[in-house]
Amino acid sequence: MNLESFKTRYPEFELYSSSFRNFRDKGCFLVKREEERFVVIGKEEFKFYPVNQDTANLLCENFSYLRPRACGLKNSFGFGDRIGLATAGHIRALKDYDFFPIFAQQSVREIERTGRNFKEVLNSAILGCFQEGYKRGFGADADHIRDLNHLDEAIEAGFTFFTIDPSDKIKEPSKITEEEKKSILNKKFEKYEKSYLGKVYQLWKNRFEFDEKNLSDIILVYVEAVDFVEDCYNLVKSKAPSFDFEVSIDETPYPTTPLAHIFIVEELRRRKIDFHSLALRFPGRFEKGIDYRGGLEEFTETLRIHQRIREKFGPYKISLHSGSDKFKIYPIFKEILRENFHVKTSGTSWIEAVKLIAESDFDFFLEILNLAIGNFQENSSSYEVCANPELINFKKIKKENIKEVFNDENLRQIIHISYGSVLSGTHFRDRFYKILNENEERYRELLDEHLKEHLKLLS
C-alpha cells in the first residue's frame, strides 16, 4: 500500500509512518487530527477506528507483541507515565540499551490522583508501542498495590507485573504498646520459633543469627505484611496465566536489616510464593525527583550484604524504588548486582512534560508552579520529599534559563508531586494536554535525552 495516497486523500491528518504495518492484505497505521488519534485500516478505502478499548483489543488480537508479558529475571526498567503520552519517548531512550521495559506502570495513588484507570494506562502504552513500531515486548506494572480490590482491577485490565506494597501493615515497634506486643507474640512466636530461633547464616564475612529479641521484633514488624503478600499472590495466581510478582518493603521509615531480608525471603519460599523481585529500604533518602541523599560508602556496603543474601536465597531481582534521577548510586547498583535487578522511575517523565510546558507557554508554567506550591501540603502527604516552597525565588525563574530552573531541587520536588492538582481540573488538564499534543516531538526528545542518562549509568 502507498501511504501517499492516504495523505493525498486526507491531508488534514498527520500520519505516524513508523506505525505502519501490514494487516492481512491491507495497511494498518496511526494518524492524528488535532488532539484526536485514530487507527486506520485500509488499502483503497480506509476505515477509521477511534482510540478506545475496542481498538486496543483489535490491535492486540492481530499483533501479539502489543500485549504486555512477564519479564522474569532479566534486568528491567520501569518507565512511569502519568499522562499517557510518554511511551514513544521511552522507546527512543531504550533503543541502545538491553533492558526489558515496563511501559505501563502506575500506582493506585497515581491512578486516583489523575482520574485514570488501569485499562487506560495499559492502552496508552499499547498505542505508544504501535505508534513507534515497537515489537520487542514490554510489561505492565500495577504499582504499590495495597488492597485486593485494586489488585483484582489490575488483573482484569491485563497487567502482567504486580508490585505488592504491604507498608501499611508493616509495624513500627516503638509505636506498639507492651500489651499489644505480648498479645501478638503469644499468638505468633511459637509458630516461627522452630524455624528460625538460633538459626545462623554465615555469608562470607557476615554472620547473622536469630535470637529471641531480633526474631520477636521481626515477627512484630513483618508477619502481618507477609500474610497480606500471600493473600495477594494467591489471588494473582488464580487469575493470571503468567506474571511478575514483586514484594515492596521500601516505604518504611527504617532500612531493611539483613535478618529482615532473610526472614521475608525464607517466609515467601516456605509459603510457596514464587516472587520475582524484592524492593528493599536502603539507608539514605530516596526522595522524589532528585538524586540520592546519603553516604555512598554505607549504601555500597549495605547493598553488598543484601546481594550476598540474594546469592544464597535467589534467584530473584533486587528492585530500586524511587529510582528517578538517582545518578550517584546507579553505577554502584550495577557493579554490585550485575544482573537480576529492576529500577523503577515514575515522576521524572512528568517533570519533563512540565519542562516542555515551560518552553512552550511560560506563563502557563508559572500558573502550574503557583498551583503546585498552593497544594504542596496536600500533595506531599504521601511522598518522601524535603522541598520547601518558601525557597522558590520567582525572580530567578526566567524563560531564558529553563534548564537551570529545573535543576533546582525544591522546584523539581514540588513539580514532581503536583500532577494530581494539575490533572484533576479541566482548566489545567485540557490546556496541559493541548500543549503536549502540539509539541509531542519535543516531548519525545526531552524524554529520550533525560532517560538515556539513567539507562547509560545502569548499563
C-alpha positions in Angstrom: 0.0 0.0 0.0 1.2 3.5 -0.8 0.8 5.9 2.1 1.0 8.8 -0.2 -2.5 8.0 -1.5 -3.8 8.3 2.1 -2.0 11.6 2.6 -3.4 13.0 -0.6 -7.0 11.9 0.2 -6.9 13.0 3.9 -4.5 16.0 4.1 -6.0 17.1 7.4 -4.4 14.1 9.2 -0.9 13.7 10.4 0.4 10.2 9.8 2.8 8.3 12.1 4.8 6.5 9.4 6.7 4.4 12.0 3.3 2.8 12.9 2.6 1.3 9.5 2.4 -2.5 9.2 0.6 -5.0 7.0 -2.7 -6.2 8.2 -3.9 -9.1 6.1 -3.9 -7.6 2.6 -4.3 -4.0 3.9 -2.3 -1.4 5.7 -2.7 -0.5 9.4 -1.3 2.7 10.9 -1.9 5.6 13.3 -3.0 9.1 12.4 -3.7 12.3 14.3 -6.0 15.2 13.7 -5.5 18.0 16.2 -5.7 16.1 19.5 -7.7 13.1 18.2 -5.9 9.8 17.2 -7.3 7.1 15.0 -6.1 3.7 13.9 -6.6 3.4 10.2 -7.0 0.1 8.3 -7.4 0.0 4.5 -5.9 -0.1 1.1 -8.2 1.6 -1.4 -10.9 2.5 1.1 -10.0 3.4 4.7 -11.7 2.7 8.0 -11.0 4.9 11.0 -11.0 3.4 14.5 -11.1 5.8 17.4 -8.6 5.1 20.1 -10.6 3.2 22.8 -10.7 -0.2 24.5 -12.2 -1.9 21.4 -9.4 -0.6 19.2 -6.7 -1.6 21.7 -8.2 -5.1 21.8 -8.2 -5.2 18.0 -4.5 -4.3 17.9 -3.6 -6.9 20.5 -5.6 -9.6 18.8 -3.8 -9.1 15.5 -0.3 -8.0 16.7 0.6 -10.2 19.7 3.7 -8.3 20.5 1.5 -5.4 21.7 0.2 -7.5 24.6 2.2 -7.0 27.8 4.1 -10.0 29.0 6.0 -11.2 32.0 9.7 -10.2 32.3 11.2 -12.9 34.6 14.7 -12.2 35.8 16.0 -10.1 33.0 17.3 -6.6 34.0 14.3 -4.3 33.7 13.4 -0.6 33.9 10.1 0.9 34.9 9.0 3.9 32.9 6.2 5.7 34.7 3.8 7.7 32.5 1.2 9.7 34.4 -0.3 11.4 31.3 -0.4 8.6 28.7 1.8 10.3 26.1 5.3 9.3 27.2 5.7 5.7 25.7 7.1 6.9 22.4 9.9 8.9 24.2 10.6 5.9 26.5 11.0 3.7 23.4 13.5 6.1 21.9 15.5 6.3 25.1 15.6 2.5 25.3 16.8 2.0 21.8 20.5 1.3 22.5 20.1 -0.4 25.9 19.3 -4.0 26.8 16.6 -3.7 29.5 13.2 -5.2 29.5 10.9 -2.2 29.6 7.8 -1.7 31.8 6.0 0.9 29.7 2.6 0.6 31.5 3.4 1.4 35.1 1.1 3.2 37.5 0.4 3.1 41.2 -3.0 3.2 42.8 -2.1 6.6 44.2 -1.3 7.9 40.8 -4.4 6.5 39.3 -6.6 8.1 41.9 -5.0 11.5 41.5 -5.0 11.5 37.7 -8.5 10.1 37.3 -7.3 7.3 35.1 -7.8 3.6 35.5 -5.6 0.5 34.8 -7.1 -0.2 31.4 -6.4 3.4 30.2 -2.8 3.2 31.5 -2.3 -0.1 29.6 -4.0 1.2 26.4 -1.8 4.3 26.3 1.3 2.0 26.4 -0.1 -0.2 23.7 -0.8 2.7 21.5 2.7 4.2 22.1 4.3 0.9 21.0 2.0 0.7 18.0 2.9 4.3 17.1 6.7 3.7 17.2 6.6 0.3 15.5 8.0 -1.3 18.7 7.9 -5.1 18.7 10.4 -6.3 21.4 7.9 -6.8 24.2 7.0 -4.9 27.4 5.5 -5.3 30.8 2.6 -3.6 32.7 3.2 -2.9 36.4 0.3 -2.3 38.8 2.5 -0.5 41.3 2.2 -0.2 45.1 -0.9 -2.3 45.4 -2.3 -2.1 49.0 -5.6 -3.9 48.8 -7.2 -6.8 47.0 -9.8 -4.8 45.2 -7.3 -2.7 43.2 -5.2 -5.8 42.6 -8.2 -7.5 41.1 -8.9 -4.5 38.8 -5.3 -4.6 37.6 -5.5 -8.4 36.9 -8.8 -7.8 34.9 -7.2 -5.0 33.0 -4.4 -7.3 31.7 -1.4 -6.2 33.8 1.5 -8.7 34.0 3.6 -7.2 36.8 2.2 -6.8 40.3 4.1 -4.7 43.0 2.6 -5.6 46.4 3.1 -2.8 49.0 2.2 -4.0 52.5 3.7 -0.9 54.1 0.5 0.0 56.0 0.8 -3.5 57.6 4.5 -3.1 58.5 4.5 -2.1 62.1 7.0 0.2 63.9 8.0 -1.4 67.2 8.2 1.9 69.1 4.5 2.5 68.3 3.3 -0.8 69.6 2.2 -0.9 73.2 3.7 -3.6 75.5 0.3 -5.1 75.8 0.0 -5.4 72.0 3.4 -6.9 71.7 2.6 -9.5 74.3 -0.6 -10.4 72.6 0.9 -10.7 69.1 3.9 -12.7 70.3 1.7 -15.1 72.4 -0.2 -15.9 69.2 2.7 -15.9 66.7 6.1 -16.6 68.3 5.8 -20.3 68.7 4.8 -20.7 65.1 8.2 -19.2 63.9 10.4 -20.3 66.8 11.1 -23.8 65.5 12.1 -22.5 62.0 14.2 -19.5 63.0 15.3 -19.3 66.6 19.0 -19.9 66.9 19.5 -20.3 63.2 22.8 -19.0 62.0 23.6 -17.6 58.5 27.3 -17.2 57.5 27.5 -15.1 54.4 31.2 -14.5 53.6 32.5 -12.4 56.5 29.0 -11.6 57.7 27.3 -13.7 60.4 23.7 -13.4 61.2 21.7 -15.2 63.9 18.1 -15.2 65.0 17.9 -14.7 68.8 14.7 -14.2 70.8 14.9 -10.4 70.7 15.5 -9.9 67.0 13.1 -12.7 66.0 10.4 -11.2 68.2 11.0 -7.7 66.6 10.8 -9.1 63.1 7.6 -11.0 63.9 6.0 -7.9 65.3 7.1 -5.8 62.3 6.7 -8.0 59.3 4.4 -11.1 59.8 1.1 -9.3 59.1 2.7 -7.8 55.9 3.8 -11.3 54.7 0.3 -12.6 55.4 -1.1 -9.9 53.1 1.5 -10.6 50.4 0.4 -14.3 50.5 -3.2 -13.3 50.0 -2.3 -11.1 47.0 -0.2 -13.9 45.5 -3.0 -16.4 45.7 -5.4 -14.0 44.0 -3.0 -13.3 41.1 -2.1 -17.0 40.7 -5.7 -17.9 40.5 -6.4 -15.4 37.7 -3.3 -14.5 35.7 -1.6 -17.1 33.5 1.9 -15.6 33.5 3.1 -12.7 35.7 5.9 -11.0 37.6 5.4 -10.6 41.3 7.3 -8.0 43.3 7.2 -7.6 47.1 7.9 -4.0 48.1 9.0 -3.2 51.7 10.8 0.1 50.7 8.2 2.5 52.0 9.2 2.3 55.7 11.0 4.8 57.9 13.9 2.5 58.6 16.2 0.4 56.4 15.7 -3.3 55.8 18.0 -5.2 58.0 19.8 -8.3 56.7 17.9 -10.5 59.1 14.6 -9.0 58.0 15.6 -9.6 54.3 16.4 -13.3 55.2 13.2 -13.8 57.2 11.0 -12.3 54.4 12.6 -14.4 51.7 12.5 -17.6 53.8 8.9 -17.0 54.6 8.0 -16.3 50.9 9.7 -19.5 49.9 8.1 -21.5 52.8 4.7 -20.3 51.7 5.5 -21.3 48.1 5.1 -17.7 46.9 7.0 -17.5 43.5 8.2 -13.9 43.7 10.5 -12.4 41.1 11.7 -9.2 42.8 12.1 -7.6 46.2 12.2 -3.9 46.8 14.2 -3.2 50.0 14.5 0.0 52.0 18.2 1.1 51.7 19.9 3.6 54.0 19.8 7.2 52.9 16.9 9.1 51.5 15.2 8.2 48.2 13.2 11.4 47.7 11.2 12.1 44.6 12.7 13.8 41.6 16.2 14.4 43.0 19.5 12.5 43.4 20.3 10.1 46.3 20.9 11.7 49.7 23.1 9.7 52.0 26.6 8.2 52.5 27.7 6.3 49.4 30.0 4.0 51.4 27.2 3.0 53.7 24.9 2.4 50.7 27.6 0.3 49.0 28.3 -1.9 51.9 24.6 -2.4 52.7 23.9 -3.4 49.1 26.8 -5.9 49.1 25.3 -7.6 52.2 21.9 -7.8 50.5 23.5 -9.1 47.4 25.1 -11.9 49.4 21.7 -12.8 50.9 20.3 -12.8 47.4 23.1 -15.1 46.2 22.2 -17.6 48.9 18.4 -17.5 48.6 17.9 -16.4 45.0 17.4 -16.2 42.1 15.2 -13.0 42.4 15.7 -9.4 41.4 16.6 -6.6 43.8 14.4 -3.6 43.0 15.2 0.1 43.4 12.2 2.2 44.0 12.1 5.9 43.7 14.8 5.4 41.2 14.2 8.6 39.3 17.4 10.7 39.0 19.4 8.6 41.5 22.5 9.1 39.4 25.0 8.8 42.2 24.1 5.2 43.0 23.3 3.8 39.6 26.9 2.7 38.9 27.1 1.1 42.3 23.9 -0.7 41.8 25.0 -2.1 38.5 28.5 -3.0 39.7 27.4 -4.9 42.8 24.2 -6.6 41.4 25.4 -7.1 37.8 22.3 -8.9 36.7 18.8 -9.5 38.0 17.8 -6.0 39.0 14.9 -3.7 38.4 14.8 0.1 38.6 11.5 2.0 38.9 11.0 5.6 37.9 7.8 7.5 37.8 7.6 11.3 38.1 10.7 12.1 36.1 8.7 11.8 32.9 6.1 14.1 34.4 8.8 16.7 35.2 10.0 16.6 31.6 6.4 17.2 30.5 6.2 20.3 32.7 9.6 21.4 31.4 8.0 21.3 27.9 5.2 23.4 29.1 7.8 26.0 30.4 9.5 26.0 27.0 6.2 26.4 25.1 4.0 28.6 27.3 6.0 30.1 30.1 3.1 32.0 31.7 1.1 28.7 31.9 4.1 27.1 33.6 4.1 29.8 36.2 0.4 29.1 36.8 1.2 25.4 37.3 4.0 26.3 39.7 1.8 28.5 41.7 -0.9 25.8 41.8 1.7 23.2 42.9 3.0 25.5 45.7 -0.5 26.2 46.9 -1.3 22.5 47.1 2.1 21.4 48.4 1.0 20.3 51.8 -1.8 18.1 50.4 0.4 16.8 47.5 3.3 15.9 49.8 1.3 14.0 52.4 2.1 10.6 51.0 5.6 11.2 49.5 9.1 11.4 50.8 10.2 14.9 49.9 12.2 17.7 51.7 11.2 20.6 49.4 10.4 24.0 50.9 8.1 26.1 48.8 9.3 29.2 50.6 12.7 28.8 49.0 11.3 29.2 45.5 12.6 32.5 44.2 10.3 33.6 41.3 12.7 36.4 40.4 15.2 33.8 39.3 12.7 31.8 37.2 13.1 33.1 33.7 12.3 31.6 30.3 15.9 32.1 29.2 17.2 29.7 32.0 14.7 26.9 32.0 17.4 24.2 32.3 18.8 25.8 35.3 15.3 26.3 36.8 14.6 22.6 36.5 17.9 21.7 38.3 16.6 23.4 41.4 15.8 20.5 43.9 12.9 22.4 45.6 11.2 23.1 42.3 11.7 19.6 41.0 10.1 18.0 44.0 7.2 20.5 44.1 6.6 19.8 40.4 7.1 16.0 40.8 4.2 15.7 43.2 1.9 18.3 41.5 0.4 16.0 38.9 -2.9 15.4 40.8 -3.5 19.1 41.2 -2.8 19.8 37.6 -4.8 16.9 36.1 -7.8 16.9 38.3 -9.4 20.1 37.0 -10.3 20.6 33.3 -8.8 24.1 33.1 -5.3 23.0 33.7 -5.7 19.5 32.3 -7.1 20.5 28.9 -4.5 23.2 28.4 -1.7 20.9 29.5 -2.7 18.1 27.0 -3.2 20.6 24.2 0.4 21.9 24.5 1.8 18.4 24.8 -0.1 17.2 21.7 1.1 20.2 19.8 4.7 19.6 20.8 4.9 15.8 21.0 8.1 15.5 19.1 9.8 17.9 21.5 8.4 15.9 24.4 9.9 12.7 22.9 13.3 14.5 22.6 13.2 15.6 26.3 12.4 12.1 27.5 15.0 10.5 25.2 17.7 12.8 26.5 16.9 12.6 30.2 16.1 8.8 30.5 19.2 7.8 28.5 21.2 9.3 31.3 19.5 6.8 33.6 20.0 3.8 31.3 23.6 4.6 30.4 24.7 4.6 34.1 22.9 1.3 34.7 24.4 -0.4 31.7 
